[in-house]
C-alpha cells in the first residue's frame, strides 16, 4: 500500500485563523485584481468571499485589501501592504512545512 502525507495548517489568533483557503483567495486577488474573479475560480460565492475577508480583517486587526469601487473601468481589489506581507510569509511557511513533512514522512515511511 502506498501512502502520502497530507496536512492542514492555519494561523490562529482572535477568532478564526488564516489558512490555505484564505491564502488561495488572496493569491487569486493578487493575480486577477478582483475578489469576484478570485472567488469564482475557487467556486465560492462573492458574498461568501466578501464575508471571509471582512471576518479575517476584523480578527487580524488590519486590512487585507485595498478596494476600488466601480466607475468607468469597473471596480477591483488589490492586496494591502499588510495583506501582501501575510500572503508572502504564509506561502513561505507553508512551503517550508511541506518540505519538512516530506522529509519526516520519508524517514518514517521509507519506500512509500
N, C-alpha and C positions, 0 to 999 in steps of 0.2 A: 504494500500500500504506500502510496506517495502522499506526502504532506507538504503544505506550505504554511508559512506563518502570516497571520493577519493581526492587525492591531487597530485600536481606536484610541486616538489621543485628543485631548482637548484641554484648554486652559480654563480654570475656574477662578472666580473672584466673587463679586457681588452678583449673585444670581447665575443664570445660565451662562455657560462658558463659550469660548471661541474654539471651533474645531475644523475638521475637514470640509464640512458643508459650507459654513460661512467663508472659509478660505477660498473655496471654488467660486462662490458668489462674488467675492471681491476681485478675484483674478479675472473673472468674466467681465466685470465692470471696467477693470483696467484695460482689458483687451478691446472692448466694444464701445466704451464711453456711455453705457446705458444700463441702468438697473433692470429695465424691462427686458432687454435682449438677453442679459446675463441670466435672469430668472427663467426666461423661455428656454434657453439652452439646457437648463437643469430640470426642465419640466415642472417648474414651480410657478405658481401664480404671482403676478406682480404684487398683489395685496399681501401675500404671504412673505415675499421677499422684503417688501417695504416694512412690514411689521417686525421681521427679523432684524433688519438694520436698525430700526428705532430702539428695539429692546437691547441690542448689543451696544449701541451708543450710550444708552442710559446706564447699563451695567459697567461698561468700560470707563465711562466718565469723559469721553472725548468723541468728537465727530469722526465717522469713518468716511463720509462722502462730502464732496462739495457739489451742490445741486445747482443746475441751471434750468430755470423754468422756461417752458415753451418759447414762443417767439417765432420769427420767420424761419430760423434754422432748426426749430424744434428744441426740445429740452435735452437734458443729458446729465450725466453724473461722472465725476472723476473722484479718485481717491484723495482724501485729505492727506497732508503730510503724515499725520499720525496713523491713518489707515495704510498708507504706503509702508511705513515702518513696521506696523504689526504684520502685514502680509509678508514682508521680506523676512522678518525674524521667525514667524511661524513656519514659513516654507523651508527655511534653512534648518530649523529644529526638526521638522518632520522628515526631511531628507536624512539628517544625521541619525535620527531614531531608527528609520527604516534600515539604514546601512548597518547599525549595530545589532539590531534584531536579527538580521540575516546572518551575521557572524555568529551570534549566540545560537541561533537555530541550527546552523551547520555544525557547531560544536556538539550540541546535544542530540541532534538527529542526523548524523553523517549519512550521506547517500540518499537522503530523501528528496 
